[in-house]
């Protein structure tokens, strides 16, 4: 594995729990790894050496620049990749880059699936993620036992890059609903509307849904555990979605507005805040 952060650490734990041997790349962005080492994992300081020593290489990093760096930098994974090795990219990425990456991996004899995830670090550790897989169906079938170690639902989305396209579509809808609800909750507070009444009205009407239930604990008591996704990541994913839409010639007016909400919050010093905390930030803004 390259990338044992919030999501990758849970994936690593799930793989070890199912009896797989695991080597992970040493990186300052990793979560604490003592539990992984105690469970039998090994670490490597070199991406090229790690890639030369595995049958399946899973990438779980922040985004496209990090994926490209992990593979293409001097001493990167592509230098050590063996013929037949499967690279599975679980990151959220720009699909046009994914197509180029898959081609580069295939040129050196490797095989590639894009397999971004939905759900949270909690489900990653429990082996209950949703995985959206783009690539050859036969290769997916070959890799399904590995993916099933950390995924409850595995969906074949189509050819290479379709997994990343579906992930961006999913996150646009999820983060878009989140931004709309955060603005509404902030406006309600500034208007003197009681939080409980707002939740009752939305919950029995057009606001009912997953997004409201993820924000509900924060509106009720300040608990953001149900939507622990940072504003910086939200801004990044919305930027990726807008890039995909622009490259496809699709409409993106609403997406650009949602991106602006998150980008402005991140630029104002709140990049590490979570999406529910956007409510407080917007309620204070004048």
Buried (B, 14 or more C-beta within 10 A) or exposed (E): BBBBBBBBBBBBBBBBBEEBEBBBBEBEEBBEBEEBEEBEBEBBEBBBBBBBBBEBBBBBBBBBEBBBBBBBEEEBBBBBBBEEBBBBBBBBBBBBBBBEBBEBBEEEEBBBBBBBBBBBBBBBBBBBBBBBBBBBEEBBEBBBEBBBBBBEEBBBBBBBBBBBBBBBBBBBEBBBBBBBBBBBBBBBBEEEBEBEEBBEEBEEEEBEEEBBEBBBBBBEEEEBEBBBBBBBBBBBBBBBBBBBBEEEEEEBEEBBEBBEBBBBBBEEEBBEBBBBBBBBBBBEEE
